[in-house]
Amino acid sequence: MNDLYKSGFAQSIQDMINFKTALGHRLGSYKWNLLSFDRFCQKHFPNDSILTKEIAIAWCNDMKGSSKSGYRMHAIREFGKYLISIDKEAFVLPSILFPKIKANIPYILSDNELANFFNATDNIKLNRRNPLREYILPVIFRLQYACGLRPQEVRLLKVGNFDFINDTIYIEESKWRKDRRIVVKTDIMELCDKYNTIASTIIPNRTYFFQSPTGNAYTHGWLTAQFHKCWDLSGNNNEKGSCVPYDLRHNFATQTLMKWVEEGVDVNEYIPYLSTYMGHDSFSSTFYYIHLLPERLSLMNFTQCNGVIPEVVSL
């Protein structure tokens, strides 16, 4: 028995944590939510060791209306599924109880909006508490856009992930735990190399390519705040809705598809390569971007891939 969990579910919780760890899952939300569940059961159900509907619902309702309620529902559903999988009696929270999440429509930037935004990153003012910021912002957002990276991917890049000789970057510990190596345009790698030289003089022997003054990678909140700061300075408005860092990835995908269409290439043949480059779990995630193209293009017959990757003659 461990010392962290103390309710009647203690051993089962620890067993699930060990199981998830062995499968390579990141356990931040599981670990702390189940610790909260354990504390809740110690107080309200001290003699119970079977996950019943009453217990599961009571714990979820304890945070009803909070932004954290969805995380609780997901954690207790996974715990119930795990218990069932090892032949223990348990109530599994039905997925129908989960609130429907409406996907936000990505903000597709015009060429003028992109130019304004990157011009703003080039003119960010010096911050004496963070002397690298004025060098980071022009590079980090250009790199994310040019490579279609997820915000967390570009934030967590390490110095050792860059190969300036072969113009490649190694993306590790990404979504779905799918590592990949991507080829980057020479001008973007030259920009990164210049930044690296400057950063190395200010923070010698740093670990992260875009390292914060604390020695850690920047947080999601910091990146989002800097993005909005540059957006406000750009003069771009929000008539089409709010623009966020992830939209740079969306714009990379749609711009790539548009370029292929204009060049007259067979998009069906090239989609698997875009999917691999962006680290998508399936081709359907890449085909999603078709509906963001102008109407006359989105009506074209792009989706007859049928799960078969045709041979590509040339790139």
Secondary structure as a PSIPRED ss2 file (coil, helix, strand):
# PSIPRED VFORMAT (PSIPRED V4.0)

   1 M C   1.000  0.000  0.000
   2 N C   1.000  0.000  0.000
   3 D C   1.000  0.000  0.000
   4 L C   1.000  0.000  0.000
   5 Y C   1.000  0.000  0.000
   6 K C   1.000  0.000  0.000
   7 S C   1.000  0.000  0.000
   8 G C   1.000  0.000  0.000
   9 F C   1.000  0.000  0.000
  10 A H   0.000  1.000  0.000
  11 Q H   0.000  1.000  0.000
  12 S H   0.000  1.000  0.000
  13 I H   0.000  1.000  0.000
  14 Q H   0.000  1.000  0.000
  15 D H   0.000  1.000  0.000
  16 M H   0.000  1.000  0.000
  17 I H   0.000  1.000  0.000
  18 N H   0.000  1.000  0.000
  19 F H   0.000  1.000  0.000
  20 K H   0.000  1.000  0.000
  21 T H   0.000  1.000  0.000
  22 A H   0.000  1.000  0.000
  23 L C   1.000  0.000  0.000
  24 G C   1.000  0.000  0.000
  25 H C   1.000  0.000  0.000
  26 R C   1.000  0.000  0.000
  27 L C   1.000  0.000  0.000
  28 G H   0.000  1.000  0.000
  29 S H   0.000  1.000  0.000
  30 Y H   0.000  1.000  0.000
  31 K H   0.000  1.000  0.000
  32 W H   0.000  1.000  0.000
  33 N H   0.000  1.000  0.000
  34 L H   0.000  1.000  0.000
  35 L H   0.000  1.000  0.000
  36 S H   0.000  1.000  0.000
  37 F H   0.000  1.000  0.000
  38 D H   0.000  1.000  0.000
  39 R H   0.000  1.000  0.000
  40 F H   0.000  1.000  0.000
  41 C H   0.000  1.000  0.000
  42 Q H   0.000  1.000  0.000
  43 K H   0.000  1.000  0.000
  44 H H   0.000  1.000  0.000
  45 F C   1.000  0.000  0.000
  46 P C   1.000  0.000  0.000
  47 N C   1.000  0.000  0.000
  48 D C   1.000  0.000  0.000
  49 S C   1.000  0.000  0.000
  50 I C   1.000  0.000  0.000
  51 L E   0.000  0.000  1.000
  52 T C   1.000  0.000  0.000
  53 K H   0.000  1.000  0.000
  54 E H   0.000  1.000  0.000
  55 I H   0.000  1.000  0.000
  56 A H   0.000  1.000  0.000
  57 I H   0.000  1.000  0.000
  58 A H   0.000  1.000  0.000
  59 W H   0.000  1.000  0.000
  60 C H   0.000  1.000  0.000
  61 N H   0.000  1.000  0.000
  62 D C   1.000  0.000  0.000
  63 M C   1.000  0.000  0.000
  64 K C   1.000  0.000  0.000
  65 G C   1.000  0.000  0.000
  66 S C   1.000  0.000  0.000
  67 S C   1.000  0.000  0.000
  68 K C   1.000  0.000  0.000
  69 S H   0.000  1.000  0.000
  70 G H   0.000  1.000  0.000
  71 Y H   0.000  1.000  0.000
  72 R H   0.000  1.000  0.000
  73 M H   0.000  1.000  0.000
  74 H H   0.000  1.000  0.000
  75 A H   0.000  1.000  0.000
  76 I H   0.000  1.000  0.000
  77 R H   0.000  1.000  0.000
  78 E H   0.000  1.000  0.000
  79 F H   0.000  1.000  0.000
  80 G H   0.000  1.000  0.000
  81 K H   0.000  1.000  0.000
  82 Y H   0.000  1.000  0.000
  83 L H   0.000  1.000  0.000
  84 I H   0.000  1.000  0.000
  85 S H   0.000  1.000  0.000
  86 I C   1.000  0.000  0.000
  87 D C   1.000  0.000  0.000
  88 K C   1.000  0.000  0.000
  89 E C   1.000  0.000  0.000
  90 A E   0.000  0.000  1.000
  91 F C   1.000  0.000  0.000
  92 V C   1.000  0.000  0.000
  93 L C   1.000  0.000  0.000
  94 P C   1.000  0.000  0.000
  95 S H   0.000  1.000  0.000
  96 I H   0.000  1.000  0.000
  97 L H   0.000  1.000  0.000
  98 F C   1.000  0.000  0.000
  99 P C   1.000  0.000  0.000
 100 K C   1.000  0.000  0.000
 101 I C   1.000  0.000  0.000
 102 K C   1.000  0.000  0.000
 103 A C   1.000  0.000  0.000
 104 N C   1.000  0.000  0.000
 105 I C   1.000  0.000  0.000
 106 P C   1.000  0.000  0.000
 107 Y C   1.000  0.000  0.000
 108 I C   1.000  0.000  0.000
 109 L C   1.000  0.000  0.000
 110 S C   1.000  0.000  0.000
 111 D H   0.000  1.000  0.000
 112 N H   0.000  1.000  0.000
 113 E H   0.000  1.000  0.000
 114 L H   0.000  1.000  0.000
 115 A H   0.000  1.000  0.000
 116 N H   0.000  1.000  0.000
 117 F H   0.000  1.000  0.000
 118 F H   0.000  1.000  0.000
 119 N H   0.000  1.000  0.000
 120 A H   0.000  1.000  0.000
 121 T H   0.000  1.000  0.000
 122 D H   0.000  1.000  0.000
 123 N C   1.000  0.000  0.000
 124 I C   1.000  0.000  0.000
 125 K C   1.000  0.000  0.000
 126 L C   1.000  0.000  0.000
 127 N C   1.000  0.000  0.000
 128 R C   1.000  0.000  0.000
 129 R C   1.000  0.000  0.000
 130 N C   1.000  0.000  0.000
 131 P C   1.000  0.000  0.000
 132 L C   1.000  0.000  0.000
 133 R H   0.000  1.000  0.000
 134 E H   0.000  1.000  0.000
 135 Y H   0.000  1.000  0.000
 136 I H   0.000  1.000  0.000
 137 L H   0.000  1.000  0.000
 138 P H   0.000  1.000  0.000
 139 V H   0.000  1.000  0.000
 140 I H   0.000  1.000  0.000
 141 F H   0.000  1.000  0.000
 142 R H   0.000  1.000  0.000
 143 L H   0.000  1.000  0.000
 144 Q H   0.000  1.000  0.000
 145 Y H   0.000  1.000  0.000
 146 A H   0.000  1.000  0.000
 147 C H   0.000  1.000  0.000
 148 G C   1.000  0.000  0.000
 149 L C   1.000  0.000  0.000
 150 R C   1.000  0.000  0.000
 151 P H   0.000  1.000  0.000
 152 Q H   0.000  1.000  0.000
 153 E H   0.000  1.000  0.000
 154 V H   0.000  1.000  0.000
 155 R H   0.000  1.000  0.000
 156 L C   1.000  0.000  0.000
 157 L C   1.000  0.000  0.000
 158 K E   0.000  0.000  1.000
 159 V H   0.000  1.000  0.000
 160 G H   0.000  1.000  0.000
 161 N H   0.000  1.000  0.000
 162 F E   0.000  0.000  1.000
 163 D E   0.000  0.000  1.000
 164 F C   1.000  0.000  0.000
 165 I C   1.000  0.000  0.000
 166 N C   1.000  0.000  0.000
 167 D C   1.000  0.000  0.000
 168 T E   0.000  0.000  1.000
 169 I E   0.000  0.000  1.000
 170 Y E   0.000  0.000  1.000
 171 I E   0.000  0.000  1.000
 172 E C   1.000  0.000  0.000
 173 E C   1.000  0.000  0.000
 174 S C   1.000  0.000  0.000
 175 K H   0.000  1.000  0.000
 176 W H   0.000  1.000  0.000
 177 R H   0.000  1.000  0.000
 178 K C   1.000  0.000  0.000
 179 D C   1.000  0.000  0.000
 180 R E   0.000  0.000  1.000
 181 R E   0.000  0.000  1.000
 182 I E   0.000  0.000  1.000
 183 V E   0.000  0.000  1.000
 184 V C   1.000  0.000  0.000
 185 K C   1.000  0.000  0.000
 186 T H   0.000  1.000  0.000
 187 D H   0.000  1.000  0.000
 188 I H   0.000  1.000  0.000
 189 M H   0.000  1.000  0.000
 190 E H   0.000  1.000  0.000
 191 L H   0.000  1.000  0.000
 192 C H   0.000  1.000  0.000
 193 D H   0.000  1.000  0.000
 194 K H   0.000  1.000  0.000
 195 Y H   0.000  1.000  0.000
 196 N H   0.000  1.000  0.000
 197 T H   0.000  1.000  0.000
 198 I H   0.000  1.000  0.000
 199 A H   0.000  1.000  0.000
 200 S H   0.000  1.000  0.000
 201 T H   0.000  1.000  0.000
 202 I H   0.000  1.000  0.000
 203 I C   1.000  0.000  0.000
 204 P C   1.000  0.000  0.000
 205 N C   1.000  0.000  0.000
 206 R C   1.000  0.000  0.000
 207 T C   1.000  0.000  0.000
 208 Y E   0.000  0.000  1.000
 209 F C   1.000  0.000  0.000
 210 F C   1.000  0.000  0.000
 211 Q E   0.000  0.000  1.000
 212 S C   1.000  0.000  0.000
 213 P C   1.000  0.000  0.000
 214 T C   1.000  0.000  0.000
 215 G C   1.000  0.000  0.000
 216 N C   1.000  0.000  0.000
 217 A E   0.000  0.000  1.000
 218 Y C   1.000  0.000  0.000
 219 T C   1.000  0.000  0.000
 220 H H   0.000  1.000  0.000
 221 G H   0.000  1.000  0.000
 222 W H   0.000  1.000  0.000
 223 L H   0.000  1.000  0.000
 224 T H   0.000  1.000  0.000
 225 A H   0.000  1.000  0.000
 226 Q H   0.000  1.000  0.000
 227 F H   0.000  1.000  0.000
 228 H H   0.000  1.000  0.000
 229 K H   0.000  1.000  0.000
 230 C H   0.000  1.000  0.000
 231 W H   0.000  1.000  0.000
 232 D H   0.000  1.000  0.000
 233 L H   0.000  1.000  0.000
 234 S H   0.000  1.000  0.000
 235 G C   1.000  0.000  0.000
 236 N C   1.000  0.000  0.000
 237 N C   1.000  0.000  0.000
 238 N C   1.000  0.000  0.000
 239 E C   1.000  0.000  0.000
 240 K C   1.000  0.000  0.000
 241 G C   1.000  0.000  0.000
 242 S C   1.000  0.000  0.000
 243 C C   1.000  0.000  0.000
 244 V C   1.000  0.000  0.000
 245 P C   1.000  0.000  0.000
 246 Y H   0.000  1.000  0.000
 247 D H   0.000  1.000  0.000
 248 L H   0.000  1.000  0.000
 249 R H   0.000  1.000  0.000
 250 H H   0.000  1.000  0.000
 251 N H   0.000  1.000  0.000
 252 F H   0.000  1.000  0.000
 253 A H   0.000  1.000  0.000
 254 T H   0.000  1.000  0.000
 255 Q H   0.000  1.000  0.000
 256 T H   0.000  1.000  0.000
 257 L H   0.000  1.000  0.000
 258 M H   0.000  1.000  0.000
 259 K H   0.000  1.000  0.000
 260 W H   0.000  1.000  0.000
 261 V H   0.000  1.000  0.000
 262 E H   0.000  1.000  0.000
 263 E H   0.000  1.000  0.000
 264 G C   1.000  0.000  0.000
 265 V C   1.000  0.000  0.000
 266 D C   1.000  0.000  0.000
 267 V H   0.000  1.000  0.000
 268 N H   0.000  1.000  0.000
 269 E H   0.000  1.000  0.000
 270 Y H   0.000  1.000  0.000
 271 I H   0.000  1.000  0.000
 272 P H   0.000  1.000  0.000
 273 Y H   0.000  1.000  0.000
 274 L H   0.000  1.000  0.000
 275 S H   0.000  1.000  0.000
 276 T H   0.000  1.000  0.000
 277 Y H   0.000  1.000  0.000
 278 M H   0.000  1.000  0.000
 279 G C   1.000  0.000  0.000
 280 H C   1.000  0.000  0.000
 281 D C   1.000  0.000  0.000
 282 S C   1.000  0.000  0.000
 283 F H   0.000  1.000  0.000
 284 S H   0.000  1.000  0.000
 285 S H   0.000  1.000  0.000
 286 T H   0.000  1.000  0.000
 287 F H   0.000  1.000  0.000
 288 Y H   0.000  1.000  0.000
 289 Y H   0.000  1.000  0.000
 290 I H   0.000  1.000  0.000
 291 H H   0.000  1.000  0.000
 292 L H   0.000  1.000  0.000
 293 L C   1.000  0.000  0.000
 294 P C   1.000  0.000  0.000
 295 E H   0.000  1.000  0.000
 296 R H   0.000  1.000  0.000
 297 L H   0.000  1.000  0.000
 298 S H   0.000  1.000  0.000
 299 L C   1.000  0.000  0.000
 300 M C   1.000  0.000  0.000
 301 N C   1.000  0.000  0.000
 302 F C   1.000  0.000  0.000
 303 T C   1.000  0.000  0.000
 304 Q C   1.000  0.000  0.000
 305 C C   1.000  0.000  0.000
 306 N C   1.000  0.000  0.000
 307 G C   1.000  0.000  0.000
 308 V C   1.000  0.000  0.000
 309 I C   1.000  0.000  0.000
 310 P C   1.000  0.000  0.000
 311 E C   1.000  0.000  0.000
 312 V C   1.000  0.000  0.000
 313 V C   1.000  0.000  0.000
 314 S C   1.000  0.000  0.000
 315 L C   1.000  0.000  0.000
